[in-house]
């Protein structure tokens, strides 16, 4: 991984240990294409077997009683019973700009609303283009938003986003029970 990241600025990697998967790396990519190319290079050039998990984003936990702030990249940080009342969980947001054709605006708006988006702007640039601006949770964008947008617009929408800070969110830890036993790795 260190050899590949030396000449690829689109990738970040940090060592991480998972209770379910063991030792590995948390990697960040500019997009799914970069991730696919990186995986292929690891397999073809180094013979590595890759297990890729779903994309995640860091959340921020603020403890108001002692002013402590911590980043949360794993649900295991969240106590199974939840935090005390004076704890706030924040999630990262992005301000998305989408340009699409007028006949797909309804499908694009539906996608953004399904992903907990807040509409900021909708304007016609001309007869064939509409610009939409939305504030969206990064977690909703990271997984498959671009692919879904491409599908709903037949590939004729453009998508760009910028960091929009953090926002308080109603997020809880969900545990998965296997045969009545909590499996932390599935939380």
GROMACS elastic network, one bead per residue, 0.5 to 0.9 nm:
[ bonds ]
;  ai    aj funct       b0    kb
    1     4     6  0.52034   500
    1     5     6  0.61000   500
    1     6     6  0.85968   500
    1    13     6  0.76668   500
    1    25     6  0.87785   500
    1    42     6  0.76148   500
    2     5     6  0.51916   500
    2     6     6  0.61722   500
    2    13     6  0.82091   500
    3     6     6  0.53998   500
    3     7     6  0.76691   500
    4     7     6  0.62555   500
    4     8     6  0.64644   500
    4    11     6  0.87341   500
    4    38     6  0.79031   500
    4    41     6  0.81891   500
    4    42     6  0.81334   500
    5     9     6  0.68025   500
    5    10     6  0.82305   500
    5    11     6  0.61815   500
    5    12     6  0.70448   500
    5    13     6  0.77251   500
    6     9     6  0.76025   500
    8    11     6  0.60620   500
    8    12     6  0.87601   500
    9    12     6  0.75353   500
   10    28     6  0.79783   500
   10    29     6  0.57568   500
   10    30     6  0.56123   500
   10    31     6  0.86423   500
   10    34     6  0.71771   500
   11    27     6  0.67846   500
   11    28     6  0.55352   500
   11    30     6  0.70837   500
   11    34     6  0.77834   500
   11    35     6  0.81905   500
   11    38     6  0.83238   500
   12    26     6  0.81257   500
   12    27     6  0.54042   500
   12    29     6  0.67564   500
   13    25     6  0.61552   500
   13    26     6  0.56168   500
   13    28     6  0.64059   500
   14    24     6  0.85278   500
   14    25     6  0.53714   500
   14    26     6  0.52994   500
   14    27     6  0.65053   500
   14    28     6  0.89462   500
   15    23     6  0.75266   500
   15    24     6  0.58859   500
   15    26     6  0.62583   500
   15    27     6  0.87156   500
   16    22     6  0.83590   500
   16    23     6  0.60553   500
   16    24     6  0.53399   500
   16    25     6  0.50644   500
   16    26     6  0.60727   500
   17    20     6  0.88278   500
   17    21     6  0.75819   500
   17    22     6  0.53566   500
   17    24     6  0.59384   500
   17    25     6  0.76809   500
   18    21     6  0.52046   500
   18    23     6  0.62972   500
   18    24     6  0.75498   500
   18   185     6  0.78049   500
   19    22     6  0.57114   500
   19    23     6  0.86341   500
   19   184     6  0.79158   500
   19   185     6  0.61532   500
   20   184     6  0.82800   500
   20   185     6  0.52758   500
   20   186     6  0.82611   500
   21    24     6  0.76554   500
   21    51     6  0.87412   500
   21   185     6  0.85865   500
   27    35     6  0.87387   500
   28    31     6  0.86187   500
   28    35     6  0.81882   500
   28    55     6  0.87821   500
   29    32     6  0.72016   500
   29    33     6  0.86065   500
   29    34     6  0.59930   500
   29    35     6  0.58543   500
   29    38     6  0.89591   500
   30    33     6  0.81438   500
   30    34     6  0.63005   500
   30    35     6  0.78998   500
   31    34     6  0.54249   500
   31    35     6  0.64713   500
   31    36     6  0.88923   500
   31   142     6  0.84728   500
   32    36     6  0.61613   500
   32    37     6  0.86498   500
   32   144     6  0.87612   500
   33    36     6  0.51256   500
   33    37     6  0.62328   500
   33    38     6  0.85579   500
   34    37     6  0.52154   500
   34    38     6  0.60913   500
   34    39     6  0.85989   500
   35    38     6  0.51124   500
   35    39     6  0.61453   500
   35    40     6  0.86192   500
   36    39     6  0.51348   500
   36    40     6  0.61502   500
   36    41     6  0.86237   500
   37    40     6  0.51095   500
   37    41     6  0.61665   500
   37    42     6  0.86687   500
   38    41     6  0.51824   500
   38    42     6  0.62609   500
   38    43     6  0.87022   500
   39    42     6  0.51608   500
   39    43     6  0.62538   500
   39    44     6  0.86166   500
   39    48     6  0.88388   500
   39    50     6  0.69372   500
   39    52     6  0.86809   500
   40    43     6  0.51265   500
   40    44     6  0.59373   500
   40    45     6  0.81771   500
   41    44     6  0.51769   500
   41    45     6  0.54835   500
   41    46     6  0.74646   500
   41    47     6  0.88496   500
   42    45     6  0.56585   500
   42    46     6  0.53502   500
   42    47     6  0.65463   500
   42    48     6  0.56539   500
   42    49     6  0.79687   500
   42    50     6  0.78788   500
   43    46     6  0.56890   500
   43    49     6  0.62692   500
   43    50     6  0.73233   500
   44    47     6  0.55869   500
   44    48     6  0.77468   500
   45    48     6  0.82037   500
   52    55     6  0.87226   500
   53    56     6  0.87073   500
   54   143     6  0.70199   500
   55   139     6  0.80315   500
   55   142     6  0.61928   500
   55   143     6  0.57623   500
   56    73     6  0.74689   500
   56    74     6  0.87295   500
   56   138     6  0.89746   500
   56   139     6  0.64497   500
   56   142     6  0.71740   500
   56   143     6  0.78692   500
   57    72     6  0.87109   500
   57    73     6  0.66959   500
   57    91     6  0.81765   500
   57    92     6  0.76269   500
   57   138     6  0.69778   500
   57   139     6  0.57476   500
   57   142     6  0.77129   500
   58    71     6  0.63237   500
   58    72     6  0.54914   500
   58    74     6  0.80819   500
   58    91     6  0.73004   500
   58    92     6  0.74102   500
   58   139     6  0.86993   500
   59    70     6  0.85274   500
   59    71     6  0.57906   500
   59    73     6  0.64577   500
   59    74     6  0.88172   500
   59    89     6  0.69205   500
   59    90     6  0.57650   500
   59    92     6  0.67107   500
   59   166     6  0.85334   500
   60    69     6  0.69160   500
   60    70     6  0.57680   500
   60    72     6  0.57410   500
   60    73     6  0.87273   500
   60    88     6  0.81733   500
   60    89     6  0.57344   500
   60    90     6  0.50475   500
   60    91     6  0.64404   500
   60    92     6  0.83015   500
   60   166     6  0.81217   500
   61    68     6  0.82120   500
   61    69     6  0.56465   500
   61    70     6  0.52661   500
   61    71     6  0.62374   500
   61    72     6  0.68422   500
   61    87     6  0.70006   500
   61    88     6  0.58022   500
   61    90     6  0.63565   500
   62    65     6  0.89971   500
   62    66     6  0.89782   500
   62    67     6  0.68417   500
   62    68     6  0.59762   500
   62    70     6  0.66868   500
   62    71     6  0.89524   500
   62    86     6  0.85054   500
   62    87     6  0.56299   500
   62    88     6  0.50814   500
   62    89     6  0.63772   500
   62    90     6  0.79108   500
   63    66     6  0.60161   500
   63    67     6  0.54750   500
   63    68     6  0.52260   500
   63    69     6  0.63149   500
   63    70     6  0.85352   500
   63    83     6  0.88523   500
   63    84     6  0.86150   500
   63    86     6  0.64974   500
   63    88     6  0.65939   500
   63    89     6  0.89035   500
   64    68     6  0.70660   500
   64    69     6  0.86858   500
   64    86     6  0.55831   500
   64    87     6  0.59042   500
   64    88     6  0.76183   500
   65    68     6  0.80343   500
   65    86     6  0.66353   500
   65    87     6  0.79325   500
   72    75     6  0.73588   500
   72    76     6  0.88264   500
   72    77     6  0.65453   500
   72    78     6  0.81640   500
   73    76     6  0.87251   500
   73    77     6  0.79925   500
   74    77     6  0.59617   500
   74    78     6  0.79489   500
   74   187     6  0.87769   500
   75    78     6  0.54488   500
   75    79     6  0.83709   500
   75   172     6  0.88191   500
   75   173     6  0.61833   500
   75   174     6  0.83340   500
   75   184     6  0.85605   500
   75   185     6  0.88076   500
   75   187     6  0.61860   500
   76    79     6  0.70354   500
   76    80     6  0.81446   500
   76   173     6  0.82826   500
   76   184     6  0.68335   500
   76   185     6  0.79815   500
   76   187     6  0.71455   500
   78    81     6  0.83035   500
   78    82     6  0.64604   500
   78    83     6  0.72478   500
   78   172     6  0.80603   500
   78   173     6  0.64668   500
   79    82     6  0.50800   500
   79    83     6  0.65637   500
   79   173     6  0.77457   500
   80    83     6  0.85861   500
   80   172     6  0.88804   500
   80   173     6  0.65404   500
   80   174     6  0.78813   500
   80   175     6  0.74699   500
   81   173     6  0.84691   500
   82    85     6  0.89953   500
   82   172     6  0.70037   500
   82   173     6  0.72397   500
   83    86     6  0.79373   500
   83    87     6  0.60808   500
   83    88     6  0.85237   500
   84    87     6  0.58086   500
   85    88     6  0.81300   500
   88   168     6  0.65761   500
   88   169     6  0.78359   500
   88   170     6  0.86766   500
   89   167     6  0.82898   500
   89   168     6  0.58063   500
   89   169     6  0.59589   500
   89   170     6  0.72592   500
   89   171     6  0.68225   500
   89   172     6  0.88605   500
   90   166     6  0.58144   500
   90   167     6  0.50179   500
   90   169     6  0.54075   500
   90   170     6  0.83799   500
   90   171     6  0.83949   500
   91   137     6  0.68864   500
   91   138     6  0.76602   500
   91   139     6  0.79843   500
   91   165     6  0.84623   500
   91   166     6  0.53684   500
   91   167     6  0.55401   500
   91   168     6  0.65225   500
   91   169     6  0.63417   500
   91   171     6  0.87769   500
   92   136     6  0.87402   500
   92   137     6  0.59897   500
   92   138     6  0.55858   500
   92   139     6  0.75764   500
   92   163     6  0.78504   500
   92   164     6  0.73613   500
   92   165     6  0.58313   500
   92   167     6  0.65222   500
   93   135     6  0.66522   500
   93   136     6  0.55728   500
   93   138     6  0.51081   500
   93   139     6  0.82200   500
   93   162     6  0.87143   500
   93   163     6  0.63701   500
   93   164     6  0.50719   500
   93   165     6  0.56007   500
   93   166     6  0.56739   500
   93   167     6  0.69033   500
   94   134     6  0.81249   500
   94   135     6  0.56882   500
   94   136     6  0.53850   500
   94   137     6  0.62040   500
   94   138     6  0.58350   500
   94   141     6  0.84590   500
   94   161     6  0.60319   500
   94   162     6  0.54292   500
   94   165     6  0.72179   500
   94   166     6  0.88518   500
   95   120     6  0.87712   500
   95   133     6  0.68764   500
   95   134     6  0.56871   500
   95   136     6  0.63891   500
   95   137     6  0.88767   500
   95   160     6  0.84491   500
   95   161     6  0.53970   500
   95   162     6  0.53424   500
   95   163     6  0.63575   500
   95   164     6  0.55807   500
   96   132     6  0.79958   500
   96   133     6  0.55086   500
   96   134     6  0.51276   500
   96   135     6  0.61341   500
   96   136     6  0.69562   500
   96   159     6  0.70201   500
   96   160     6  0.57354   500
   96   162     6  0.66217   500
   96   163     6  0.88929   500
   97   131     6  0.69752   500
   97   132     6  0.57851   500
   97   134     6  0.66756   500
   97   158     6  0.79818   500
   97   159     6  0.58440   500
   97   160     6  0.52579   500
   97   161     6  0.59661   500
   97   162     6  0.86430   500
   98   108     6  0.86438   500
   98   130     6  0.81070   500
   98   131     6  0.57150   500
   98   132     6  0.50784   500
   98   133     6  0.63270   500
   98   134     6  0.82466   500
   98   157     6  0.66762   500
   98   158     6  0.55126   500
   98   160     6  0.66091   500
   98   161     6  0.86178   500
   99   125     6  0.89473   500
   99   129     6  0.64650   500
   99   130     6  0.55284   500
   99   132     6  0.62614   500
   99   133     6  0.88051   500
   99   156     6  0.85432   500
   99   157     6  0.55204   500
   99   158     6  0.52089   500
   99   159     6  0.68256   500
  100   103     6  0.84790   500
  100   104     6  0.69530   500
  100   105     6  0.69157   500
  100   108     6  0.82986   500
  100   128     6  0.81234   500
  100   129     6  0.55327   500
  100   130     6  0.54128   500
  100   131     6  0.66565   500
  100   132     6  0.81174   500
  100   153     6  0.72188   500
  100   156     6  0.63558   500
  100   158     6  0.66303   500
  100   159     6  0.89702   500
  101   104     6  0.58127   500
  101   105     6  0.67812   500
  101   127     6  0.86032   500
  101   128     6  0.55523   500
  101   130     6  0.59630   500
  101   131     6  0.88695   500
  101   153     6  0.77990   500
  101   156     6  0.72640   500
  101   157     6  0.72181   500
  102   105     6  0.53599   500
  102   106     6  0.83833   500
  102   124     6  0.81258   500
  102   127     6  0.77821   500
  102   128     6  0.63239   500
  102   129     6  0.60992   500
  102   130     6  0.58963   500
  103   106     6  0.73771   500
  103   107     6  0.86072   500
  103   128     6  0.89347   500
  103   153     6  0.88925   500
  104   107     6  0.53522   500
  104   108     6  0.62733   500
  104   109     6  0.86504   500
  104   152     6  0.72047   500
  104   153     6  0.59262   500
  104   154     6  0.89905   500
  105   108     6  0.50827   500
  105   109     6  0.59732   500
  105   110     6  0.84219   500
  105   130     6  0.75751   500
  105   132     6  0.85794   500
  105   153     6  0.85700   500
  106   109     6  0.51838   500
  106   110     6  0.60767   500
  106   111     6  0.86362   500
  107   110     6  0.50593   500
  107   111     6  0.62364   500
  107   112     6  0.87569   500
  107   149     6  0.86596   500
  107   152     6  0.62395   500
  107   153     6  0.77716   500
  108   111     6  0.50532   500
  108   112     6  0.62715   500
  108   113     6  0.86266   500
  108   132     6  0.88899   500
  108   149     6  0.67332   500
  108   152     6  0.68545   500
  108   153     6  0.75027   500
  109   112     6  0.51100   500
  109   113     6  0.60969   500
  109   114     6  0.84949   500
  109   117     6  0.88375   500
  109   119     6  0.84467   500
  109   132     6  0.83925   500
  110   113     6  0.51476   500
  110   114     6  0.60339   500
  110   115     6  0.86095   500
  111   114     6  0.51004   500
  111   115     6  0.63076   500
  111   116     6  0.89553   500
  111   117     6  0.85479   500
  111   145     6  0.83001   500
  111   148     6  0.78900   500
  111   149     6  0.74674   500
  111   152     6  0.85001   500
  112   115     6  0.51173   500
  112   116     6  0.66081   500
  112   117     6  0.50281   500
  112   118     6  0.77811   500
  112   119     6  0.82094   500
  112   134     6  0.74038   500
  112   135     6  0.89393   500
  112   136     6  0.75424   500
  112   145     6  0.88019   500
  113   116     6  0.51629   500
  113   118     6  0.71203   500
  113   119     6  0.82825   500
  113   136     6  0.89885   500
  114   117     6  0.71941   500
  115   136     6  0.70986   500
  115   137     6  0.76632   500
  115   140     6  0.57166   500
  115   141     6  0.78841   500
  115   145     6  0.84275   500
  116   135     6  0.86747   500
  116   136     6  0.64407   500
  116   137     6  0.70945   500
  116   140     6  0.78291   500
  117   134     6  0.60194   500
  117   135     6  0.55673   500
  117   137     6  0.72061   500
  117   140     6  0.89932   500
  118   133     6  0.86429   500
  118   134     6  0.54274   500
  118   135     6  0.50957   500
  118   136     6  0.65766   500
  119   122     6  0.77728   500
  119   132     6  0.76779   500
  119   133     6  0.61717   500
  119   135     6  0.64871   500
  119   136     6  0.88283   500
  120   132     6  0.76558   500
  120   133     6  0.52539   500
  120   134     6  0.52444   500
  120   135     6  0.69018   500
  121   131     6  0.76609   500
  121   132     6  0.55737   500
  121   134     6  0.70651   500
  122   130     6  0.70414   500
  122   131     6  0.57170   500
  122   133     6  0.65374   500
  123   126     6  0.89604   500
  123   129     6  0.87831   500
  123   130     6  0.57056   500
  123   131     6  0.53689   500
  123   132     6  0.67167   500
  124   127     6  0.70790   500
  124   128     6  0.81193   500
  124   129     6  0.60780   500
  124   131     6  0.62558   500
  124   132     6  0.88784   500
  125   128     6  0.76864   500
  125   129     6  0.54622   500
  125   130     6  0.55552   500
  125   131     6  0.66404   500
  126   129     6  0.55160   500
  126   130     6  0.72605   500
  127   130     6  0.81791   500
  135   164     6  0.75731   500
  136   139     6  0.84938   500
  136   140     6  0.71096   500
  136   141     6  0.72543   500
  136   164     6  0.87873   500
  137   140     6  0.54572   500
  137   141     6  0.67363   500
  137   142     6  0.89383   500
  137   166     6  0.88838   500
  137   167     6  0.86925   500
  138   141     6  0.50016   500
  138   142     6  0.59523   500
  138   143     6  0.89607   500
  138   163     6  0.86512   500
  139   142     6  0.52752   500
  139   143     6  0.69312   500
  140   143     6  0.62931   500
  140   144     6  0.77957   500
  140   145     6  0.68456   500
  141   144     6  0.65080   500
  141   146     6  0.72933   500
  142   145     6  0.67473   500
  142   146     6  0.84370   500
  143   146     6  0.84057   500
  143   147     6  0.89709   500
  144   147     6  0.53456   500
  144   148     6  0.61727   500
  144   149     6  0.85984   500
  145   148     6  0.51520   500
  145   149     6  0.60502   500
  145   150     6  0.85533   500
  146   149     6  0.50389   500
  146   150     6  0.61073   500
  146   151     6  0.85937   500
  146   159     6  0.72986   500
  147   150     6  0.50628   500
  147   151     6  0.61933   500
  147   152     6  0.87178   500
  147   155     6  0.89770   500
  148   151     6  0.50058   500
  148   152     6  0.61822   500
  148   153     6  0.85760   500
  149   152     6  0.52014   500
  149   153     6  0.60865   500
  149   154     6  0.83059   500
  149   155     6  0.77062   500
  149   157     6  0.71389   500
  149   158     6  0.87355   500
  149   159     6  0.83227   500
  150   153     6  0.52831   500
  150   154     6  0.57217   500
  150   156     6  0.69371   500
  150   157     6  0.65088   500
  150   158     6  0.84558   500
  151   154     6  0.51982   500
  151   155     6  0.63011   500
  152   155     6  0.76789   500
  152   157     6  0.88208   500
  153   156     6  0.54099   500
  153   157     6  0.58233   500
  154   157     6  0.78569   500
  155   158     6  0.83440   500
  161   164     6  0.88825   500
  163   166     6  0.88855   500
  168   171     6  0.89521   500
  173   187     6  0.67905   500
  174   186     6  0.87574   500
  174   187     6  0.55685   500
  175   182     6  0.64318   500
  175   183     6  0.72345   500
  175   184     6  0.70447   500
  175   186     6  0.68911   500
  176   180     6  0.89818   500
  176   181     6  0.81709   500
  176   182     6  0.58403   500
  176   183     6  0.60541   500
  176   184     6  0.76373   500
  176   185     6  0.87668   500
  176   186     6  0.58737   500
  176   187     6  0.58022   500
  177   180     6  0.52223   500
  177   183     6  0.60467   500
  177   184     6  0.89559   500
  177   186     6  0.85604   500
  178   181     6  0.52355   500
  178   182     6  0.63937   500
  178   183     6  0.66729   500
  179   182     6  0.84894   500
  182   185     6  0.89587   500
  182   186     6  0.84431   500
  182   187     6  0.83734   500
  183   186     6  0.56770   500
  183   187     6  0.69442   500
  184   187     6  0.52813   500
